[in-house]
Amino acid sequence: IRCDSCHIDGMLIGHPRQKVYLAVGATDLRKAVDGLAAIVQLDFELSPFEPHLFAFCNRMRDKVKILEWSERGFWLHYFRLEKGKLPWPQEGEEFNPLDITWQDLRWLLEGTALRPVDKRCVDPPKCVV
């Protein structure tokens, strides 16, 4: 990942059809894998062992941790913005956790605010195998 004023050239994680859950508001990013997995399981009432991405942002909105389960264990991805703040949804603006697309997460990390839920669209598959 290379960041030049909020532009990310390549995201190394996930895939476009992967489900993403975003923790709205601030999360204490001193938490590691176990602490973030506990938030997913206890607060969100979801299983951290599903093939989803779970994204968390700090209070300053300049750091993000993304929890991901693979067949053999957890991945914990970390993103630090060098300048500025991410347009991370705050408590009261959206439901927690916010169910977004992989592309929504990519745009958010590039600095683009999420559109209201009724204006977000997911491109349908181009073909069926």
C-alpha positions in Angstrom: 0.0 0.0 0.0 1.4 3.4 -1.0 -0.3 6.5 0.3 0.1 9.9 -1.3 -2.4 12.4 0.2 -5.0 9.8 0.8 -4.6 7.8 -2.4 -4.0 4.1 -2.2 -2.5 2.5 -5.3 -3.1 -1.1 -4.3 -4.9 -2.8 -1.5 -3.4 -6.1 -0.7 -6.2 -7.6 1.3 -9.6 -9.0 0.6 -11.4 -9.3 -2.7 -14.3 -7.3 -4.3 -17.0 -9.8 -3.3 -15.9 -10.1 0.3 -18.3 -8.8 3.0 -16.9 -6.0 5.2 -18.1 -4.9 8.6 -17.1 -1.5 9.7 -17.0 -0.5 13.4 -18.7 2.9 13.5 -17.0 5.5 15.7 -13.7 5.1 17.5 -12.1 1.8 18.7 -9.2 1.5 21.1 -6.6 0.3 18.7 -4.3 -0.8 21.5 -6.4 -4.0 21.1 -4.8 -6.8 19.2 -6.4 -9.8 17.5 -8.1 -11.2 20.6 -9.5 -7.9 21.7 -10.9 -7.1 18.3 -12.3 -10.6 17.8 -14.1 -10.2 21.1 -15.7 -6.9 19.9 -16.8 -8.8 16.7 -18.3 -11.7 18.8 -19.7 -9.9 21.8 -20.7 -6.4 20.6 -21.5 -7.1 16.9 -22.8 -10.7 17.7 -21.0 -12.0 14.6 -18.4 -14.7 14.3 -14.9 -13.5 13.7 -14.2 -16.9 12.0 -16.2 -16.0 9.0 -14.4 -15.0 5.8 -15.2 -11.3 6.3 -13.2 -8.2 6.9 -13.8 -6.3 10.2 -12.5 -2.8 10.1 -11.8 -0.5 13.1 -10.6 3.1 13.3 -9.0 5.0 16.2 -10.3 8.2 17.8 -8.0 10.5 15.7 -9.3 8.8 12.5 -5.7 8.3 11.2 -5.2 4.6 11.9 -7.2 1.5 10.9 -6.9 -2.1 11.9 -8.6 -4.8 9.8 -9.2 -8.2 11.2 -9.4 -11.1 8.8 -9.7 -14.9 9.4 -8.0 -17.3 7.1 -8.1 -21.1 7.3 -5.1 -21.2 9.6 -5.4 -18.1 11.7 -6.1 -14.4 11.9 -4.5 -11.6 9.9 -4.4 -8.2 11.4 -3.8 -5.5 8.8 -2.7 -2.0 9.9 -3.1 1.3 8.0 -1.6 4.6 9.1 -2.5 7.8 7.4 0.4 10.2 7.3 -1.6 13.4 7.0 -5.2 14.3 7.6 -8.2 12.3 8.8 -10.3 9.5 7.3 -14.0 10.3 6.8 -14.9 7.4 9.1 -18.6 7.2 10.0 -19.2 8.3 13.6 -21.6 6.9 16.2 -25.2 8.1 15.6 -24.6 8.5 11.8 -24.9 4.7 11.0 -25.7 1.4 12.5 -22.9 -0.5 14.3 -21.4 -2.5 12.7 -21.9 -1.0 9.3 -22.3 -3.6 6.5 -20.4 -2.2 3.5 -18.8 -3.5 0.4 -15.1 -4.1 -0.2 -15.2 -1.2 -2.7 -16.7 1.1 0.0 -13.8 0.2 2.3 -11.3 1.0 -0.4 -12.9 4.4 -1.1 -13.0 5.2 2.6 -9.3 4.4 3.0 -8.7 6.6 -0.1 -10.4 9.5 1.7 -13.9 9.4 0.1 -16.8 9.6 2.5 -19.4 6.9 2.3 -22.6 7.9 0.6 -25.9 7.4 2.4 -27.0 3.8 2.4 -29.8 4.3 -0.1 -27.3 5.8 -2.6 -24.7 3.1 -2.4 -24.9 0.5 -5.1 -23.3 -2.8 -5.7 -22.6 -3.8 -9.3 -24.3 -7.1 -10.1 -22.2 -9.9 -11.4 -21.5 -9.8 -15.1 -22.0 -13.5 -15.7 -23.0 -16.7 -13.9 -20.7 -19.6 -14.0 
